[in-house]
């Protein structure tokens, strides 16, 4: 199967005051196209750091990471931006929608940075909101939406750039169990519909149960 | 990100905090208000002066006789004239092809007491040759207006134009009463300090509204008055005329004549020379006043920069989100710079409008005060024209833009992970 993500010997060292903290101590990971992978582990195990490195928000201290064949650790800011714009979509625990924008405007926002014309942006946003079941909420602002609805908007926003890879960091962390289950079911559906690859960071075994494969992280390393 | 997206997004962001936007823009408003008011005053006054001078005629040249330097040990002695405006020179000028009009002028001695005998009434007046537009005087004054009768004939003798102000002081305020004076014979009496008097008969040919409280007479009559005053029957031969006013065919001719006459040793003034000097002074004035506004804008830019730094702090998380969903550092920088420029533009628009209104108000005020002081002034002294508006708005926008550069580059450099974690 075609590889979408390949990480080799990833380490990440943070400076905190005078001390150094090793968040990652050599992570190797391969994810294939269409896979649904859950990255689990206790807090401080380095789950989010892996996600950030794969998403191009951060650079590793050493090691390499390839996304769709492009090596990210040594590239310039411009390439990282393009990577975030074209290859990945982020879903956050706290949804991170822009409060002043409506649901459809939030979803359309990433396309503004890739230079898609205004009307096409809105059309694509509406289509995606319909897909996540929010046709009746197009012009609502985040404060007028429930937590589950906000996360659906965030998922639609992550998908609007048609990325190969969806990265979700504790996507159900701020939701009740029922709503969290619905969101996970939606993600599973999206994964099964096309060749969307999913990497979900969680510490919740029920969430991890939705995945095809579970990768466990402990103290900055992948547990065998 | 297209320009339209940029404008839409940045104006939307500013709309989120209207009060803060307005307060930040106030500094720019004050600065632009000052600049627009000051520069429009400079432009207006300059335009008025140029227009008035043009209507007075830039082809006009005034020639004066040259006198010896006044001697320190003879402070009361009249200095001797060394270069005279003789009748020959007047004839020479009249013979030229590049000259339209030549008018010799004689001043009635300023120390003389002059009054008119109008039947039983006496009226103190000032006797003079020519009208206010003959000199360069005050370009904002209105030229005299004829109310009854006719103008003086060229080279008139024994003819006199009365000022309406003088008649009004005697209680003659009706047009018909003024008409009655036309054709009347009057005596102009010149009185020396020691009491001797001389009477000169005149016929009133007209009544005019003039800045002088007086009697307008011809050159030969003025010479007769002066001749009696100095007890010198050949005064013209000894002193020449006091001034010669020449109107050239064109501005180029005027420049040529000025050069020639200066070579002859005359003291020459032309409107062109005065206008050039005035323009130079006005440019200095405008620059000075403009600088005050620029200083205000400098202060304003610090205010905008402060607002934008605050905005970057407040929106740290948003910046993180934007970066995560694909905004480049350049996109972030452009967004913040555009917002900052927008604040400048908002302040600029308000400042331009207020400056224009202030100019209108001040103009009315000045004219009202002048009218109240009975100074016959007219005109528009504050002119806001197209280029001033464009420059003011561009300047305001650039000030905003520059103020935003530093905050914007801070925003662009934010680490996305740190920014996303920020609450």
Interface residues (C-beta under 8 A of the other chain):
Chain A: X52 X55 X57 X58 X77 X78 X81 X84 X85 X86 X89 X90 X92 X96 X98 X100 X109 X110 X112 X113 X114 X115 X118 X157 X158 X161
Chain B: X1 X2 X4 X5 X9 X12 X13 X16 X317 X318 X321 X322 X323 X324 X325 X326 X327 X328 X329 X331 X416 X417 X420
